[in-house]
Amino acid sequence: MNKSTIGDIDLKGKRCFVRVDFNVPFNDEQEITDDSRMVGALPTINHLIKDGAKVILASHMGRPKGERNPEYSLKLVLERLKALIGKDVIFVDDCIGEEVNATIASMKEGDVLLLENVRFYKEETANDENFSKQLAESIDVFVNDAFGAAHRAHASTAGIARFVGVSVAGLLMEKEINYFNKAVANPERPLVGILGGAKAEGKIEVLNKLAEKLDKVIISGGLAFTFMKAMGAEVGNSLVSNDLIDKAKEIITKMDKLNVEYFFPVDFVVAKEFKADAATQLVSATAIPSDSMALDIGPESSKLFADALQDAKTIVWNGPMGAFEMEAFSKGTYNLVDAVTKTGALTIIGGGDSGVAVKNAGAVDKISYISTGGGAFLELLEGKTLPGIECLNEK
Ligand code: AMP
């Protein structure tokens, strides 16, 4: 990575504004159900404490739309944070202003302060210049460790960098970028892409770009049907993005020209309704009934995909093979987790649902890296520059 990191600078006594991603999920009892984003930020926080920095943590949580809302208060993660770093954390219920500045002025080296949700101000997502300045008021160093929010040009993810002397990447950010480079910029080949999930809108451009790098690609999940329809297949009521059919045709032509081998499912588990207890049927890809939707891939497809993966040296995967949240439609995704882990390839999973599937399958240890960023990961794959990385100092 050609961006500076916290490892490159002197941190002792420096007031460091650390943008983390503590946007963790909660259950109805307001208990954190998955703290992996917080755990992901620990190496950076611990490094800063050890080096005697004053650690000022800022994050967004949910979408409070510029208003104070206790449901989205960062206070909800305070106790877990204390437990994770094993020391006290000061909390201020704001992210700018007098109280924040006074608290920072009283901090000692190694102290940790957690600020309130930056999105309680609408100026955050508007990347307002004055707000960015206020965030930077008592700060020496901006540390961006929020890879999951790096595709957003917001005040706390990018705007603040204009008003502090030094802007560097945290260790999680560095790890994300290094894995991405290993997998996509300089991959060991064959490089195999796996794209699934529901949102064709987000993924079709990714495939368009990635086609130039890939040796093989597996196109599955809901995404497959836009392509299958583009190739003239009947897909019943399955998920199709009609306005992307022409684009899908273009990508197929491109992949043919570039000699990218592509694989689509050859059989499906179909149902008449999108329901966990709907009656299911296993059909071949050419026999999807007109009144049904395909909600998972079948066993022949799992075998085809496992064979396609066998010689892979690098795998990049985003999106499940089916509506895996419902048991009846989960086998295809879990079969793929199994196939991927058996290859021994360097495997990068692009956050979101495929990451959840790997965790559910207890296979986290067998995967090289699960990215903490869904959208950010996809935008990197698409070849975009991310504002949260772009704004950091070059090495
Ligand atoms: P995404 O956020 O685009 O990765 O989409 C993830 C979602 O895709 C999951 O919630 C799955 O339930 C859904 N999904 C995957 N395959 C299908 C399918 N064949 N039909 C409908 N939804 C699907």
Boltz pocket constraint, residues with backbone or C-beta under 6 A from the ligand:
constraints:
  - pocket:
      binder: B
      contacts: [[A, 196], [A, 197], [A, 198], [A, 199], [A, 200], [A, 221], [A, 222], [A, 223], [A, 239], [A, 294], [A, 295], [A, 296], [A, 318], [A, 319], [A, 320], [A, 321], [A, 322], [A, 323], [A, 324], [A, 325], [A, 352], [A, 353]]
      max_distance: 6.0
